[in-house]
Amino acid sequence: MPPARPLSEPRLKECGTGNLARVILAVSKLELIPWDIKGSPGFATWVACFETMSMRRMNAFRGEELVRLISAFADLRHRPPAE
């Protein structure tokens, strides 16, 4: 399986804040238990890329979008960087 960064980074750059919030929410709702998702090939790389794209747009997120992001990370039992 190819690394996640080359495949997802260009597409994540095109996403608006609402779509970024929906993407991570959808990932958190997959029919797998969180540790299965975290163990899948490329997940760590993908989530790091996702965090980078989200941080670059942090000032543009609306309150409800931030709540969706935080909720999805909580569902995944993933703690984003404190920055």
FENSULPE-V60996 format. One record per backbone hydrogen bond with DSSP energy under -0.5 kcal/mol. NH is the residue of the N-H (numbers start at 0). CO is the residue of the C=O. If there is no record, write none. Layout:
BEGIN
nh->NH co->CO
nh->NH co->CO
END
This chain:
BEGIN
nh->6 co->2
nh->7 co->3
nh->8 co->4
nh->11 co->7
nh->12 co->8
nh->13 co->9
nh->13 co->10
nh->14 co->10
nh->14 co->11
nh->19 co->15
nh->20 co->16
nh->21 co->17
nh->22 co->18
nh->23 co->19
nh->24 co->20
nh->25 co->21
nh->26 co->22
nh->27 co->23
nh->28 co->24
nh->28 co->25
nh->29 co->26
nh->31 co->29
nh->35 co->32
nh->36 co->32
nh->37 co->33
nh->38 co->34
nh->39 co->36
nh->42 co->39
nh->45 co->41
nh->46 co->42
nh->47 co->43
nh->48 co->44
nh->49 co->45
nh->50 co->46
nh->51 co->47
nh->52 co->48
nh->53 co->49
nh->54 co->50
nh->55 co->51
nh->56 co->52
nh->56 co->53
nh->57 co->54
nh->59 co->56
nh->60 co->56
nh->60 co->57
nh->65 co->61
nh->66 co->62
nh->67 co->63
nh->68 co->64
nh->69 co->65
nh->70 co->66
nh->71 co->67
nh->72 co->68
nh->73 co->69
nh->74 co->70
nh->75 co->71
nh->76 co->73
nh->77 co->72
nh->79 co->77
END
